Amino acid sequence: MTTALLDGAHTPAGPESPQGPRRRRARRATPRNTLTRGAALGLGVTMMWFSLLVLIPLTAVVAAAAEGGWDRYFSVLTNSQTWAAVTLTVTQALLVTAVNVVMGTVIAWVLVRDRFWGQSLLNVIIDVPFALPTIVAGLVLLSLYGPNSPLGLHWAFTERAVTLALAFVTLPFVVRTVQPVLEELEADVEEAAASLGAQRLTVFRRIILPSLVPAVMAGAALSFARAISEYGSLVLLSGNRPYETEVVSVRVLTFIENGNNASAAALASVMLFVALVVIVALDLVQRRVARRG
């Protein structure tokens, strides 16, 4: 009897045994996406908070813009002053984003891979544009690049002022998205590739770049979205000159001050669409580069 019990205890639950089918049926009966009560509660709170802060306001803006139909969009975008503001904002945002992709990656690389005096201080200063109110940033930039510039660079109230202000407020995005990824990369892989005869450019292109591209593109998307919505730092520095330095955010405020809320909502929804297109394009680029790497 003891031998039989031991044999039965060690009998595997294979397909021919009754335990095998029962276990498989129990495993199949459990849905993969089953949420526990705590997870369901957390998901519900998250979606409610996200809806209150993002979905409902965006829906309200789109609904207000849709009340005037396509004629409203046509009249807003065919207005020469509005179109000039849209063109200036989008081109400057793209320019600043491209600069941030290069310079932000370089700054992150220096902060992670190099050791020098004052590195900790530089690492803290990178976050100043996050903490500094944008109107204060505009005042600081105006004192440096305004009519009485101590640097001799009188860029205030010109298109250069728009580029400068957008570059200042968007500087940390690429740096802070790339920096953690660089810190997690293992130097042993790079050293192994170099020991096998790979050139530095090859190591960067085949090993480092595929890991950095998702972070760089995420930072670029944040940088572009921040740039096209900037207002505070441009109020003092750009001068808000129509057809020259007026950006979309100032144009939207002008519509609201004149009681034309429908046009303001239409222009805001257009910029929302532009931001979504650029973000999706950046996501496609990072997937393609990562796949090639």
C-alpha positions in Angstrom: 0.0 0.0 0.0 2.8 2.4 0.9 4.5 1.7 -2.4 1.2 2.4 -4.3 0.7 5.7 -2.5 4.2 6.8 -3.2 3.8 5.8 -6.8 0.5 7.7 -7.0 2.1 10.8 -5.3 4.8 10.9 -7.9 2.6 10.1 -10.9 2.9 13.1 -13.3 -0.3 14.9 -14.2 0.1 14.2 -17.9 -2.5 14.3 -20.7 -3.7 10.8 -19.8 -4.1 11.5 -16.1 -7.3 13.2 -14.8 -5.3 16.0 -13.1 -3.9 17.3 -16.4 -7.2 18.1 -18.1 -8.6 19.6 -14.9 -5.6 21.9 -14.5 -5.7 23.0 -18.2 -9.5 23.7 -17.9 -8.9 25.8 -14.8 -6.1 27.7 -16.5 -8.2 28.4 -19.6 -11.2 29.5 -17.5 -9.2 32.3 -16.0 -9.3 35.4 -18.2 -6.0 37.0 -19.0 -7.2 40.6 -18.4 -8.9 40.0 -15.0 -8.4 42.9 -12.7 -8.3 42.6 -8.9 -10.5 45.0 -6.9 -7.6 47.2 -6.1 -6.4 47.3 -9.7 -10.0 48.1 -10.9 -10.3 50.9 -8.3 -6.9 52.3 -9.3 -7.9 52.2 -13.0 -11.2 53.9 -12.3 -9.6 56.7 -10.2 -6.9 57.2 -12.9 -9.4 57.5 -15.8 -11.6 59.8 -13.8 -8.7 62.1 -12.9 -7.4 62.0 -16.5 -10.9 62.7 -17.9 -11.3 65.7 -15.6 -7.9 67.2 -16.4 -7.5 66.3 -20.1 -10.3 64.5 -21.9 -13.3 66.7 -20.9 -11.5 70.1 -21.5 -10.2 68.9 -24.9 -13.7 67.7 -25.8 -15.2 71.0 -24.8 -12.7 72.9 -27.0 -13.3 70.7 -30.0 -17.1 70.9 -29.5 -17.0 74.7 -29.3 -14.9 74.8 -32.5 -17.3 72.4 -34.2 -20.3 74.7 -33.6 -19.3 77.0 -36.4 -18.7 74.1 -38.9 -15.9 74.0 -41.5 -16.7 77.6 -42.4 -15.3 78.7 -39.1 -12.0 76.8 -39.6 -11.8 78.2 -43.2 -12.3 81.8 -42.0 -9.8 81.5 -39.2 -7.0 79.9 -41.3 -7.5 82.1 -44.3 -7.0 85.2 -42.1 -3.6 86.4 -43.1 -2.6 87.5 -39.5 -3.7 84.2 -38.0 -1.9 82.2 -40.7 1.3 84.2 -40.2 1.1 83.3 -36.4 0.5 79.6 -37.2 3.4 79.5 -39.6 5.8 81.3 -37.2 4.8 79.1 -34.3 5.1 75.7 -36.1 8.3 76.5 -37.9 10.0 77.9 -34.7 8.8 74.9 -32.7 10.2 72.5 -35.3 13.5 74.4 -35.4 13.8 74.4 -31.6 12.9 70.8 -31.4 15.6 69.8 -33.9 18.2 71.9 -31.9 17.0 70.2 -28.7 17.4 66.7 -30.1 21.1 67.4 -30.9 22.1 69.6 -28.0 19.9 67.8 -25.4 21.5 64.5 -26.3 25.0 66.0 -26.1 24.3 67.6 -22.7 22.8 64.3 -21.4 25.9 62.5 -22.7 28.3 64.9 -20.9 26.4 64.7 -17.7 26.4 60.9 -17.7 29.7 59.8 -19.3 32.0 62.6 -18.2 33.3 63.8 -14.8 34.2 67.4 -14.3 34.2 70.2 -11.6 30.7 71.7 -11.3 28.9 68.8 -12.8 26.3 68.6 -10.0 25.6 72.3 -10.2 25.1 72.0 -14.0 22.8 69.1 -13.4 20.6 71.2 -11.1 20.7 74.3 -13.4 19.2 72.2 -16.3 15.9 72.1 -14.4 15.7 75.9 -13.9 13.4 76.4 -17.0 11.0 73.9 -15.3 10.9 75.8 -12.0 11.1 79.4 -13.3 7.8 81.1 -14.1 7.7 81.8 -17.8 7.0 85.5 -17.4 10.2 85.7 -15.2 12.1 83.8 -17.9 10.9 86.4 -20.4 12.1 89.2 -18.2 15.5 87.6 -17.7 15.9 87.0 -21.4 14.8 90.6 -22.1 17.5 92.0 -19.8 20.1 89.9 -21.6 19.0 90.4 -25.2 16.9 93.5 -25.0 17.7 97.1 -26.1 20.2 97.5 -23.3 21.8 94.1 -23.7 25.1 93.7 -21.8 26.1 91.1 -24.4 25.6 93.5 -27.3 22.9 91.2 -28.8 19.8 93.2 -29.4 17.4 90.4 -30.4 14.3 91.5 -28.6 11.1 92.0 -30.7 12.5 90.0 -33.5 12.1 86.4 -34.8 15.3 85.5 -33.0 13.6 86.3 -29.7 10.9 83.7 -30.4 13.6 81.1 -31.1 15.5 82.1 -28.0 12.5 82.0 -25.7 11.3 78.6 -27.0 14.8 77.1 -26.7 15.0 78.3 -23.1 11.7 76.8 -21.9 12.1 73.5 -23.8 15.8 72.8 -22.9 15.3 70.2 -20.2 12.9 67.9 -22.0 15.3 65.9 -24.2 18.0 66.0 -21.5 15.8 64.5 -18.8 14.4 61.8 -21.1 17.8 60.7 -22.5 19.8 60.9 -19.3 18.2 57.9 -17.4 18.6 55.7 -20.5 22.3 56.6 -20.8 22.7 55.8 -17.1 21.2 52.3 -17.6 23.3 51.4 -20.6 26.0 48.9 -19.8 29.5 50.0 -20.9 30.6 46.3 -21.2 28.6 45.9 -24.4 30.3 48.9 -26.0 33.7 47.7 -24.8 33.1 44.2 -26.2 32.1 45.7 -29.6 35.2 47.9 -29.6 37.4 44.9 -28.8 36.0 43.1 -31.8 37.2 46.0 -34.0 34.0 48.1 -34.3 34.6 51.8 -34.8 33.2 54.4 -32.4 30.6 55.5 -35.0 29.5 51.9 -35.6 29.2 51.3 -31.8 27.1 54.4 -31.5 24.9 53.7 -34.5 24.3 50.0 -33.8 24.4 49.8 -30.0 23.8 53.1 -28.4 21.5 54.9 -30.9 18.7 52.2 -30.9 18.5 52.4 -27.2 18.5 56.2 -27.2 16.0 56.9 -30.0 12.8 56.2 -28.0 13.9 58.5 -25.3 15.1 61.2 -27.8 11.8 61.1 -29.7 9.8 61.2 -26.4 11.7 64.3 -25.4 11.3 65.8 -28.9 7.5 65.3 -28.7 7.4 67.0 -25.3 9.6 69.8 -26.6 7.4 70.5 -29.6 4.2 70.4 -27.7 5.6 72.8 -25.1 6.9 75.1 -27.8 3.7 75.6 -29.8 1.8 76.4 -26.6 4.3 78.9 -25.1 3.0 82.3 -24.0 4.6 83.7 -20.9 8.2 84.1 -22.0 7.2 85.6 -25.3 5.0 88.4 -24.0 7.9 90.6 -23.1 10.6 89.3 -25.4 8.9 89.0 -28.8 6.8 92.2 -28.7 3.8 90.4 -30.2 4.1 92.2 -33.5 1.4 91.0 -36.1 2.9 89.2 -39.1 6.4 89.3 -37.5 6.6 87.9 -33.9 3.0 87.1 -33.0 2.6 83.5 -32.0 -0.6 81.3 -31.9 -1.1 81.6 -28.1 -1.1 85.4 -28.3 -3.5 85.2 -31.3 -5.9 83.0 -29.3 -5.8 85.5 -26.5 -6.7 88.3 -28.9 -9.7 86.3 -30.2 -10.9 85.8 -26.6 -10.4 89.5 -25.6 -12.5 90.5 -28.6 -15.3 88.1 -27.6 -14.7 85.7 -30.5 -14.5 82.5 -28.5 -15.5 80.3 -31.4 -12.5 81.4 -33.5 -10.2 80.9 -30.5 -11.5 77.4 -30.0 -11.1 76.6 -33.8 -7.5 77.8 -33.7 -6.8 75.9 -30.5 -8.2 72.7 -32.1 -6.0 73.2 -35.2 -2.9 73.4 -33.0 -4.0 70.3 -31.1 -4.2 68.5 -34.5 -0.8 69.7 -35.5 0.7 68.5 -32.2 -0.9 65.1 -32.6 0.4 64.8 -36.1 4.0 65.6 -35.1 3.9 63.3 -32.1 2.7 60.4 -34.2 5.3 61.1 -36.8 8.1 61.1 -34.1 6.7 57.8 -32.8 6.9 56.3 -36.3 10.5 57.6 -36.7 11.7 56.1 -33.4 10.1 52.7 -34.2 11.8 52.6 -37.6 15.2 53.6 -36.3 14.9 51.1 -33.4 13.9 48.3 -35.9 16.9 49.1 -38.1 19.2 49.1 -35.2 
